[in-house]
Amino acid sequence: MEASCKEKDEKITAKWQDLTIMKKFNQFPKVRKPLPAEFQLIYEKEYLINRCGKSLVNQIGLYLEGWMHKLIASSSRIKDEDILEIGAGTLNHIPWEKQYATYDVVEPSRLLIETSDRISAIRKVYQSIADIDGAQMYDRILSIAVLEHLEDLPLDLAQAALLLRQGGIFCAGVPSEGSILWYIAWRFGTGVSFKLRTGLDYSIVMKYEHLNNWFEIEEAVNWFFRDIEIIRVPVSCFHLSLYTIVLAQGVIRERCVDYIDSKLE
C-alpha cells in the first residue's frame, strides 16, 4: 500500500513538473517569419559586412564586442581545456583563448566558417548542439552574441548544459536586449548605417534576428543552473549597459533532462 501511494505521488509530482515547464517556456519554440523579398536579396551580403567589420560602424560594433570576448576568455579556470563554442561564426573568438587543448564549434553556416582563416584551429564543426555525442564533455561552453537568436532557447541551453563536465562553466555574452542604451546603439548606429547603404529599415532585420530579450535569456539560464554571475558593460546598471555576460555553473541535470524529454513527447 505504501509503495503504491509513493508511486502515485511520484506520478503527480512528475505531471506537475511537466506542466510547470510547459507554462514557463510556452513561448518557445519561436517562429522566425521570413524577411520581405527586398531584404532577402541583400541579407547574406549584409550579414558578412556586419560580422567581418566591412563598414566603419560595423568595425566600431566589433570593437565594442571585444568586451564580451575579453570577459569570456578571462573565465578560464584551468589549463588545457576542452572548449565548445556555440554559434562560432567567423571564429573571431579563438584568438582570445590561449590555453585550450581542443576547440569544437557549433555553426550551421558553412559560409561563415569558410571565410575564416582560423579554421585549422578547431577540431570539429557541428551543425547543431543535438549532433554532439553525449559522451563528449567540455570544461567550458561559450556563446557570444548567439542566445538572442535561438528559436528554441531553453532546449538548446538544456542540451548544452548536459555537455559540461563537473565544475564546468557555461559562458555567454549577449546584447542587453531591452536596455535603453542598447536600443540607442543599434537604432542610431547600425540602423542609420544600414539605411544609408540600402535604403531599408534595419528594425525589420532586428526583429528577424533577435528573437529573445535579456529577461527570457536570464529566466532560462536560472532554470538550468544553480550558480549565476552577471557582469554588465560598460556600466553595471542594466539600462546603461550594451552587453551582459553570464557565467553559469552547477548544472541542474534533472531539469535539463526533464525539459528535453518534454520536447520529445
N, C-alpha and C positions, 0 to 999 in steps of 0.2 A: 504494500500500500504506500509506504514511504517513498520507495523508488519510483512508483507511478506518479505521485504528486511532484516529485523533483523533476521528472521528465516533462511533466505538463508545465511547470514553472519555467523550465529552460526554453520550451517552445514559445511560451508567451513572451518571455524576455527577448528571444531572437526576433519574433514578429514585431515587437515594439522597436527594436533597434533598426530593423529594415525600414519601418515607417518613418523613423526619425531621420535616417539617411536620405530617404526619398524626398522628405519635406525640406531638409536642409539644403540640398543641392538640386531642387526640382527645376531650376532654370537651365540646367545642363542636360545633354549637350546643346550648345547654342548652334544656330544655323547661320552661316555666313552667306548673306544674299549676294548674288553676282553683281559685279560692278557694271555701271552703264557702259555701252559699247565704246564711247569715246575714251573712257578710262582704260578699258581693256587693251586698246591699241597701243597705249604708251606705258602700260603698267610695268612690264618686265624691264624696259629701259630705265624707267624712273626708279625702280627698286635698286638696280645696280648703282645708279647715281647716288642714291641715299646711303647704301651700305659701303660704297667704295670712296665716298667723300669727293665726288667729282664736281661739286659746286662749293662756293665759299661757305654758304650756310650749312651745308652738309658736313663740311670739314670742321666747322665750329661744333656741330652736333656730336660728331665722333670724338672731338677733343673733350667735350663735357662728359661723354660716356666713359671716358678714361677713369672717372671717379669710381664707376662700378667695377671696371676691370681691376683697378688697384686694390680696392677693398676686398673683392672676392679672392684675389690672389693672396692677400695677406691672411686669409682664413686658414691657410695651410698649417697643419699641426705636426706632421711627420714627414720624413724624407721618403723618397721613392714611392709616392702614392700611385694608386690606380685611380685615374680620373675619368669621369664620363661628363661630357658637355652636351646638354640638350639644346638643340637649335643653334648649332655652331656657326652657321652662316658661312662667311668667307674665312673662318678660322682666325679671326683677328684677336682672340683672347690668348691664344697659345704663347706668344712672346712674353706675356705677363707671368706665366708659370715657369718656375726654374728647377724644381726638384722632383718632377714626376717620373714614375717608372713606365707607365703605359697611359695612353691618352686615346680614348674612344669617343666617338661623337654620334649624336642623333641629328640627322639633317636630311629632310625629304627632298631638298632641291639640289640636284646634281649640278645645276648651273652655278650656284654659289660655291660649292666645293671645288669645282673645276677651274674657277677663276682665281683660286688661291695658290700662292707659291709655297704654302706651308703643308701641303697635303702629305708630304713624306714624313711629317712629324706624328701623324696619327696611325694607330694600329688598325682600327676598324671603323667603318661607317655603317650606321643602321638607318633604315628608313623611318622607323618609329620605335618608341620605347618597348612596345609589345613584342618586337622582334628579338629582344635580348633574352638569352637563356637565363633563367632564374638562378642558375649556378654561378653565373658571372657576377661578382660582387665588387663594389668600389669603395674607396676611402672618402672620396668627395664626389658629389654630383653637382655640376654647375649649370646655371641657366642665366643668361644675360639678355635682357630685353626680349623675353620669349613668353613668359607666363600670361601676359596680357593678350597674346594672340591665340591661345589654345581654345579649341571648340569645346573640349570636354576636360577642363582644367582639373577637377577632382580626380578623374580616372587616371590621367597622365601623372599627377602628383603621387597618387597611391602606388602606381606601378613603379615609379622612380624610387620612392621611399623603401620599397622592399628589396631594392638592389644595393642598399647601403650596408656595409659591414657594421658590426658592433662598434659604437663610438664614431661612426662616420658622420659627415656633415653634408646637409643639403644647403647650397649657397645660391641665392637668386638675387639678381638685380633687376628691378622693374621701374618703369616711369611712375612717378607719383600721380598716377591717373586719378583725376578727381580734385587735385590741388589747384589753387589759383595760379601759382607760378608755372606749373606745367601747361595749363591752358594758354597762358600768355605766350609762353615759349613756342609752342607749335603753331598757334594761330597767327602770331605776328612775326615769326621767324621762318620756319619751314613752309608755313602756309602761304606767306607773301611770295617767297622764292618760287614755289610751285606755280602760283597764279601767274607770275611774270613769265615763267618759262613755258607754260602750257595753256594759259587762259582758263584753267579749270579750278574748281573749288576743292581745296585739299581736305576739307571736313568730310567729304564723301569717302576719301581714302582712309581717313582716321576711323570712321565708323566701320569700314570694311575690315581694317587691320586689327584694331584694338577692341576686342570683344569683352574683355574683363577689366574692371576697375580695381583699384587697390583694395577696397573693402572686401570684394569677393576673393581676391588672392589671399588676403590675411585670414579670412574665415577658413579657407581650405587648408592652409598651412597649419593653423592652430588645431584643426581637427585631426590631422595625421601625425603631428609631432608634439612632444611634451615640452621641450625647451626651445624657446624662440628668442632671438636677439634681433632688434630692429635698429638700423642705422639710416639716417636720412642726410642727404647732401643737397645744396650747400649749407642748409640750416636745419636743425633738428625738428623744428615745427613743421607739421605736415604741409600746410598751405604755402609755406615758403620754401618747400623742397622741390627739386626737379626729379630726383631719383630716390628710391628706397631700397636698401639692402636687407635681405632676410638671411639669417644664419640659423638653421634649424637642426636640432639633434633630438635623440630619443624617439625613435620611430614607434608609433602605436600600431604594431603589426596587426592586431585584431581588427582595428578599424579599416586599415588598408585592405586586408583580405575580405572583410565583410562588404566593403564598397565595391571592390572588383567583382565579387560574386553576385552582388545585386544587379550589376550591369550585364551579367551573362545570362540571367534568368529570362 
